[in-house]
């Protein structure tokens, strides 16, 4: 505990001058040096100053111990994703905001707050926190510097600066600069990053590293998360037997852990996998399973319904496909979701056999819209390829090349 800073805090809070506090105990210059933490005072002087401020030294020492324990619990709850308890611990720490700056835990506390904000999807608060931390970076310990690098990398990834985030996470992993549990978490996030770059082999490699650490720590929720990531990447790497084996474990694990909220994503991803191997009936079945567990207003419900309609169309079940896209169009209009309105309208035209009209709609309505939306980059790429293939079939190679460029 920085006792001098604490004395100054309570003196100013009580409206006392240095002269008033020091009177009969020590000189004003001596008190000034104590308050600036530039002079070690003897225990008796400190005791008398605290006594005049009505502060018990034992209470001060006890408080510092409480703050250390709270912060450790805060970190553990983030690692094990104990979200309900995590919020309570955060609120408890906030009540000690005034006193934490006088302890050695200040920068760790502020760093873990930034990490917490990212975890609960409050990116703006995390950015503000990281700006403050960057200003004070010269005062960090080596551990705090590594932690700052890690949290900054997560923030960069969220902002779409994937290459910068990749460089920072790679540096931490290659140099083994963090504790084992943090290395597990960093490997997981690096796996997510590699997956977003369509680097499925590296994503699987780092995902397996993370999985090993999470198993050693009995971190069951993160085990489920990394298994979901591995299953998706096995599918994309065309390793379908490996993906299916993990999906079977995932369904069992979510039931055992009573984490049924993961099931819609699992079922949706299984639908995607079966679609990739042309098992369209199975794909539609799993998309339907996902939809049954989701509210109609959710993005995943709309995506599952969209993909179900495509699987039915690929299976030449045009009646079912039309019904799916009509439902998608109706729901997306009700909740004013523009891109699914556009997508469903395109497929409704296409499934009715009006290919030329559908491609005109794609060219004039969908592509101008998706081109403006960063979050629809993959959809824009997909629809551009569809239209380019159409132009190739028509012998309009210049138009096809223009689209692909």
DOZA-653492 format. One line per 2 residues: for each residue x, y, z of C-alpha. Coordinates in nm, 4 decimals, always signed. Layout:
REM residues N
X,Y,Z ~ ...
END
This chain:
REM residues 405
+0.0000,+0.0000,+0.0000 ~ +0.1338,+0.3451,-0.0932
+0.0693,+0.4798,+0.2542 ~ +0.1824,+0.8350,+0.1752
-0.0619,+0.8681,-0.1133 ~ -0.3353,+0.7240,+0.1071
-0.2631,+0.9818,+0.3803 ~ -0.2793,+1.2635,+0.1252
-0.6066,+1.1274,-0.0160 ~ -0.7782,+1.1150,+0.3240
-0.6317,+1.4502,+0.4332 ~ -0.7678,+1.6317,+0.1285
-1.0959,+1.4377,+0.1504 ~ -1.1406,+1.5616,+0.5085
-1.0432,+1.9169,+0.4099 ~ -0.7331,+1.9330,+0.6303
-0.4219,+2.1353,+0.5490 ~ -0.0772,+1.9807,+0.5802
-0.0124,+2.2133,+0.8746 ~ -0.3217,+2.0898,+1.0593
-0.2406,+1.7248,+1.0038 ~ +0.1311,+1.7561,+1.0821
+0.0865,+1.9739,+1.3938 ~ +0.2621,+1.8068,+1.6876
+0.3559,+1.4981,+1.4823 ~ +0.6136,+1.6057,+1.2243
+0.7176,+1.9065,+1.0191 ~ +0.5166,+2.0143,+0.7128
+0.8129,+1.9446,+0.4755 ~ +0.8457,+1.5987,+0.6315
+0.4721,+1.5321,+0.5768 ~ +0.4998,+1.6590,+0.2197
+0.7771,+1.4052,+0.1482 ~ +0.5718,+1.1265,+0.3087
+0.2656,+1.2157,+0.0989 ~ +0.4756,+1.2122,-0.2178
+0.6113,+0.8675,-0.1240 ~ +0.9634,+1.0092,-0.1414
+1.0517,+0.9485,+0.2248 ~ +1.0147,+0.6448,+0.4461
+0.8554,+0.7559,+0.7745 ~ +0.8944,+0.5627,+1.0989
+0.6017,+0.3490,+1.2107 ~ +0.5154,+0.5812,+1.5002
+0.4837,+0.8870,+1.2722 ~ +0.2612,+0.6912,+1.0328
+0.0515,+0.5601,+1.3223 ~ -0.0043,+0.9118,+1.4606
-0.0937,+1.0575,+1.1175 ~ -0.3417,+0.7765,+1.0496
-0.4857,+0.8093,+1.4003 ~ -0.5499,+1.1815,+1.3427
-0.7273,+1.0873,+1.0189 ~ -0.9276,+0.8190,+1.2055
-0.7755,+0.5415,+0.9937 ~ -0.6689,+0.2065,+1.1397
-0.3446,+0.0712,+0.9859 ~ -0.4693,-0.2852,+1.0294
-0.7805,-0.1933,+0.8285 ~ -0.5567,-0.0503,+0.5554
-0.3499,-0.3699,+0.5364 ~ -0.6631,-0.5815,+0.5433
-0.8128,-0.3755,+0.2594 ~ -0.5071,-0.4314,+0.0393
-0.5371,-0.8067,+0.0969 ~ -0.9069,-0.7951,+0.0062
-0.8322,-0.6072,-0.3151 ~ -0.5697,-0.8663,-0.4180
-0.8123,-1.1521,-0.3529 ~ -1.0954,-0.9758,-0.5379
-0.8744,-0.9112,-0.8380 ~ -0.7595,-1.2740,-0.8456
-1.1225,-1.3870,-0.8349 ~ -1.2079,-1.1384,-1.1116
-0.9339,-1.2860,-1.3337 ~ -1.0376,-1.6469,-1.2622
-1.4037,-1.5744,-1.3355 ~ -1.3089,-1.4210,-1.6707
-1.0960,-1.7228,-1.7554 ~ -1.3696,-1.9708,-1.6629
-1.6436,-1.7475,-1.8136 ~ -1.8488,-1.7425,-1.4917
-2.0442,-1.4452,-1.6220 ~ -2.3038,-1.4017,-1.3452
-2.0459,-1.4067,-1.0678 ~ -1.8064,-1.1991,-1.2784
-2.0464,-0.9052,-1.2901 ~ -2.0883,-0.9156,-0.9121
-1.7112,-0.9170,-0.8578 ~ -1.6698,-0.6262,-1.0994
-1.9298,-0.4234,-0.9092 ~ -1.7550,-0.5079,-0.5820
-1.4218,-0.3877,-0.7218 ~ -1.5816,-0.0653,-0.8444
-1.6768,+0.0190,-0.4847 ~ -1.3019,+0.0233,-0.4055
-1.2119,+0.2462,-0.7010 ~ -1.0988,+0.5311,-0.4740
-0.8525,+0.3155,-0.2834 ~ -0.7063,+0.0857,-0.5512
-0.4749,+0.3636,-0.6853 ~ -0.2878,+0.3517,-0.3518
-0.2047,-0.0179,-0.3947 ~ +0.0390,-0.2024,-0.6211
-0.2617,-0.3481,-0.8043 ~ -0.3610,-0.0287,-0.9895
-0.2371,-0.1135,-1.3409 ~ -0.3384,-0.4795,-1.3219
-0.6843,-0.3667,-1.2133 ~ -0.7165,-0.1205,-1.5019
-0.5839,-0.3777,-1.7518 ~ -0.8284,-0.6437,-1.6394
-1.1107,-0.3913,-1.6578 ~ -1.0255,-0.3389,-2.0269
-1.0291,-0.7145,-2.0792 ~ -1.3652,-0.7370,-1.9008
-1.5168,-0.4679,-2.1260 ~ -1.4091,-0.6625,-2.4355
-1.5569,-0.9806,-2.2893 ~ -1.8982,-0.8182,-2.2374
-1.8856,-0.6524,-2.5825 ~ -1.8337,-0.2949,-2.4634
-1.5617,-0.2122,-2.7161 ~ -1.5922,+0.1660,-2.6735
-1.5271,+0.1452,-2.2995 ~ -1.2354,-0.0906,-2.3632
-1.0830,+0.1523,-2.6156 ~ -1.1102,+0.4391,-2.3689
-0.9494,+0.2228,-2.1023 ~ -0.6647,+0.1200,-2.3337
-0.5917,+0.4832,-2.4241 ~ -0.5482,+0.5662,-2.0548
-0.3280,+0.2594,-2.0065 ~ -0.1056,+0.3481,-2.3039
-0.0294,+0.6850,-2.1437 ~ +0.0917,+0.5059,-1.8286
+0.2678,+0.2195,-2.0061 ~ +0.6152,+0.3387,-1.9003
+0.5211,+0.2532,-1.5393 ~ +0.4178,-0.1067,-1.6153
+0.5908,-0.4162,-1.4863 ~ +0.6979,-0.6746,-1.7475
+0.3828,-0.8805,-1.6811 ~ +0.1646,-0.5719,-1.7210
+0.3329,-0.4873,-2.0534 ~ +0.2603,-0.8374,-2.1885
-0.0973,-0.8208,-2.0650 ~ -0.1393,-0.4799,-2.2318
-0.0105,-0.6277,-2.5605 ~ -0.2610,-0.9134,-2.5361
-0.5640,-0.6973,-2.4594 ~ -0.4650,-0.4460,-2.7280
-0.4455,-0.7325,-2.9800 ~ -0.8003,-0.8414,-2.8903
-0.9224,-0.4834,-2.9402 ~ -0.7433,-0.4640,-3.2765
-0.9085,-0.7874,-3.3919 ~ -1.2520,-0.6542,-3.2973
-1.1809,-0.3386,-3.5008 ~ -1.0900,-0.5532,-3.8008
-0.7160,-0.4827,-3.7854 ~ -0.6434,-0.8518,-3.8158
-0.2816,-0.8320,-3.9359 ~ -0.1775,-0.6092,-3.6435
-0.3594,-0.8344,-3.3964 ~ -0.1971,-1.1428,-3.5526
+0.1516,-0.9939,-3.5144 ~ +0.1022,-0.9131,-3.1446
-0.0528,-1.2496,-3.0521 ~ +0.2173,-1.4351,-3.2470
+0.4852,-1.2478,-3.0509 ~ +0.3314,-1.3498,-2.7172
+0.2930,-1.7158,-2.8175 ~ +0.6369,-1.7581,-2.9740
+0.8098,-1.6088,-2.6702 ~ +0.5880,-1.7879,-2.4127
+0.5514,-1.4639,-2.2216 ~ +0.2348,-1.5360,-2.0239
+0.1152,-1.7813,-1.7589 ~ -0.0084,-2.1257,-1.8804
-0.3778,-2.0361,-1.8552 ~ -0.3200,-1.7097,-2.0422
-0.1249,-1.8988,-2.3096 ~ -0.4286,-2.1263,-2.3491
-0.6562,-1.8269,-2.3938 ~ -0.4130,-1.6570,-2.6331
-0.3881,-1.9766,-2.8411 ~ -0.7674,-1.9860,-2.8602
-0.7923,-1.6261,-2.9784 ~ -0.5073,-1.6828,-3.2247
-0.7009,-1.9828,-3.3588 ~ -1.0091,-1.7606,-3.4031
-0.7939,-1.5075,-3.5876 ~ -0.6432,-1.7706,-3.8194
-0.9917,-1.9042,-3.8902 ~ -1.1106,-1.5557,-3.9915
-0.8185,-1.5462,-4.2392 ~ -0.9286,-1.8861,-4.3798
-0.6030,-2.0419,-4.2549 ~ -0.7711,-2.3619,-4.1380
-0.4580,-2.5699,-4.0729 ~ -0.2967,-2.3121,-3.8395
-0.6359,-2.2499,-3.6766 ~ -0.6657,-2.6211,-3.5959
-0.3069,-2.6313,-3.4637 ~ -0.3527,-2.3399,-3.2219
-0.7013,-2.4586,-3.1312 ~ -0.5585,-2.7952,-3.0237
-0.2967,-2.6169,-2.8114 ~ -0.5727,-2.4183,-2.6419
-0.7841,-2.7305,-2.5921 ~ -0.4993,-2.9087,-2.4141
-0.4572,-2.6211,-2.1669 ~ -0.8313,-2.5881,-2.1055
-0.8540,-2.9613,-2.0329 ~ -0.5682,-2.9374,-1.7817
-0.7524,-2.6518,-1.6087 ~ -1.0950,-2.8285,-1.6233
-1.2227,-2.5170,-1.8005 ~ -1.5343,-2.6828,-1.9414
-1.7024,-2.3816,-2.1050 ~ -1.3870,-2.2906,-2.2953
-1.3443,-2.6567,-2.3932 ~ -1.6866,-2.6380,-2.5602
-1.5966,-2.3105,-2.7321 ~ -1.2690,-2.4380,-2.8742
-1.4317,-2.7654,-2.9840 ~ -1.6894,-2.5630,-3.1793
-1.4084,-2.3695,-3.3449 ~ -1.2170,-2.6889,-3.4275
-1.5251,-2.8568,-3.5750 ~ -1.5896,-2.5602,-3.8064
-1.2283,-2.5554,-3.9218 ~ -1.2177,-2.9314,-3.9786
-1.5256,-2.8909,-4.2006 ~ -1.3669,-2.6068,-4.3954
-1.0485,-2.8099,-4.4324 ~ -1.2690,-3.0915,-4.5752
-1.1890,-3.3182,-4.2787 ~ -1.5521,-3.4160,-4.2281
-1.5051,-3.7308,-4.0173 ~ -1.3013,-3.5325,-3.7633
-1.5625,-3.2558,-3.7625 ~ -1.8501,-3.4982,-3.7100
-1.6720,-3.6688,-3.4200 ~ -1.6273,-3.3321,-3.2444
-1.9894,-3.2328,-3.3078 ~ -2.1037,-3.5543,-3.1397
-1.8845,-3.4740,-2.8364 ~ -2.0179,-3.1197,-2.8348
-2.3828,-3.2244,-2.8215 ~ -2.3047,-3.4625,-2.5342
-2.0975,-3.2032,-2.3460 ~ -2.3551,-2.9245,-2.3758
-2.6191,-3.1570,-2.2331 ~ -2.3941,-3.2660,-1.9445
-2.2986,-2.9057,-1.8639 ~ -2.6567,-2.7866,-1.9063
-2.5332,-2.5303,-2.1586 ~ -2.8109,-2.5793,-2.4115
-2.7654,-2.2235,-2.5377 ~ -2.4760,-2.3594,-2.7469
-2.6968,-2.6126,-2.9273 ~ -2.8399,-2.3763,-3.1955
-2.4883,-2.2847,-3.3122 ~ -2.3819,-2.6505,-3.3072
-2.6859,-2.7574,-3.5104 ~ -2.6411,-2.4693,-3.7544
-2.2749,-2.5556,-3.8117 ~ -2.3652,-2.9206,-3.8628
-2.6169,-2.8082,-4.1225 ~ -2.3408,-2.6183,-4.3024
-2.1164,-2.9266,-4.2902 ~ -2.3806,-3.1561,-4.4384
-2.4530,-2.8980,-4.7089 ~ -2.0837,-2.8984,-4.8032
-2.0893,-3.2745,-4.8607 ~ -2.4145,-3.2514,-5.0617
-2.6284,-3.4205,-4.7959 ~ -2.8998,-3.1615,-4.8344
-3.1722,-3.3499,-4.6455 ~ -2.9480,-3.3782,-4.3403
-2.8454,-3.0134,-4.3780 ~ -3.2081,-2.9009,-4.3774
-3.2809,-3.1178,-4.0747 ~ -3.0050,-2.9565,-3.8678
-3.0929,-2.6030,-3.9799 ~ -3.4499,-2.6775,-3.8646
-3.3200,-2.8057,-3.5292 ~ -3.1303,-2.4801,-3.4808
-3.4371,-2.2714,-3.5695 ~ -3.6569,-2.4583,-3.3204
-3.4352,-2.3339,-3.0360 ~ -3.4079,-1.9713,-3.1525
-3.6307,-1.6636,-3.1420 ~ -3.7396,-1.5549,-3.4907
-3.5793,-1.2152,-3.4384 ~ -3.2286,-1.3571,-3.3913
-2.9629,-1.3303,-3.6609 ~ -2.8833,-1.7018,-3.6319
-3.2487,-1.7947,-3.6898 ~ -3.2537,-1.5887,-4.0097
-2.9225,-1.7354,-4.1264 ~ -3.0380,-2.0931,-4.0544
-3.3624,-2.0309,-4.2435 ~ -3.1675,-1.8761,-4.5324
-2.9283,-2.1732,-4.5506 ~ -3.2162,-2.4196,-4.5181
-3.3816,-2.2631,-4.8223 ~ -3.0588,-2.2930,-5.0213
-3.0138,-2.6600,-4.9227 ~ -3.3710,-2.7319,-5.0316
-3.3100,-2.5530,-5.3611 ~ -2.9883,-2.7510,-5.4223
-3.1892,-3.0674,-5.3468 ~ -3.4362,-2.9568,-5.6181
-3.7136,-2.9404,-5.3587 ~ -3.8401,-2.6104,-5.4969
-4.1725,-2.6112,-5.3114 ~ -4.0023,-2.6358,-4.9712
-3.7358,-2.3871,-5.0785 ~ -3.9967,-2.1340,-5.1873
-4.1769,-2.1768,-4.8540 ~ -3.8519,-2.1171,-4.6605
-3.7680,-1.8006,-4.8546 ~ -4.1237,-1.6693,-4.8221
-4.0981,-1.7125,-4.4456 ~ -3.7545,-1.5466,-4.4451
-3.8923,-1.2556,-4.6469 ~ -4.1881,-1.2147,-4.4137
-3.9850,-1.2283,-4.0907 ~ -3.7088,-0.9987,-4.2217
-3.9710,-0.7415,-4.3261 ~ -4.1340,-0.7561,-3.9815
-3.8049,-0.6869,-3.8059 ~ -3.6752,-0.4562,-4.0825
-3.3697,-0.6625,-4.1674 ~ -3.2762,-0.5249,-4.5106
-3.0163,-0.7745,-4.6259 ~ -3.2324,-1.0806,-4.5619
-3.5221,-0.9070,-4.7377 ~ -3.2971,-0.8638,-5.0408
-3.1480,-1.2134,-5.0243 ~ -3.4857,-1.3856,-4.9867
-3.6352,-1.1869,-5.2731 ~ -3.3466,-1.2895,-5.4989
-3.3910,-1.6580,-5.4178 ~ -3.7694,-1.6385,-5.4566
-3.7185,-1.5126,-5.8106 ~ -3.4482,-1.7723,-5.8763
-3.6429,-2.0683,-5.7334 ~ -3.9373,-1.9793,-5.9601
-3.7071,-2.0400,-6.2585 ~ -3.6682,-1.6743,-6.3667
-3.2885,-1.6858,-6.3787 ~ -3.2334,-1.3756,-6.5956
-3.4650,-1.1694,-6.3753 ~ -3.2935,-1.3019,-6.0596
-2.9489,-1.2081,-6.1896 ~ -3.0708,-0.8611,-6.2853
-3.2012,-0.8215,-5.9301 ~ -2.8649,-0.9424,-5.8000
-2.6764,-0.6903,-6.0148 ~ -2.8962,-0.3868,-5.9482
-3.0187,-0.4412,-5.5917 ~ -2.8048,-0.6797,-5.3901
-2.4463,-0.6092,-5.4990 ~ -2.4744,-0.2278,-5.4657
-2.6084,-0.2840,-5.1136 ~ -2.3560,-0.5456,-4.9966
-2.0711,-0.3411,-5.1459 ~ -2.1456,-0.0647,-4.8943
-2.1587,-0.2951,-4.5909 ~ -1.8282,-0.4114,-4.4412
-2.0042,-0.6789,-4.2345 ~ -2.1444,-0.8299,-4.5592
-1.8046,-0.8671,-4.7262 ~ -1.8338,-1.2474,-4.7553
-2.1893,-1.2225,-4.8903 ~ -2.0730,-0.9648,-5.1463
-1.7947,-1.1996,-5.2570 ~ -2.0379,-1.4928,-5.2836
-2.2978,-1.3035,-5.4870 ~ -2.0294,-1.1494,-5.7115
-1.9100,-1.5007,-5.7943 ~ -2.2680,-1.6114,-5.8701
-2.3167,-1.3235,-6.1101 ~ -1.9724,-1.3714,-6.2676
-2.0530,-1.7396,-6.3354 ~ -2.3811,-1.6327,-6.4958
-2.2010,-1.3843,-6.7233 ~ -1.9462,-1.6522,-6.8217
-2.2285,-1.8846,-6.9286 ~ -2.3685,-1.5997,-7.1392
-2.0285,-1.5421,-7.2979 ~ -2.0003,-1.1964,-7.1374
-1.6460,-1.2490,-7.0149 ~ -1.5652,-0.8782,-6.9774
-1.8484,-0.8367,-6.7284 ~ -1.7401,-1.1505,-6.5410
-1.3803,-1.0290,-6.5162 ~ -1.4943,-0.6862,-6.3981
-1.6929,-0.8443,-6.1158 ~ -1.4094,-1.0712,-6.0037
-1.1623,-0.7821,-6.0101
END
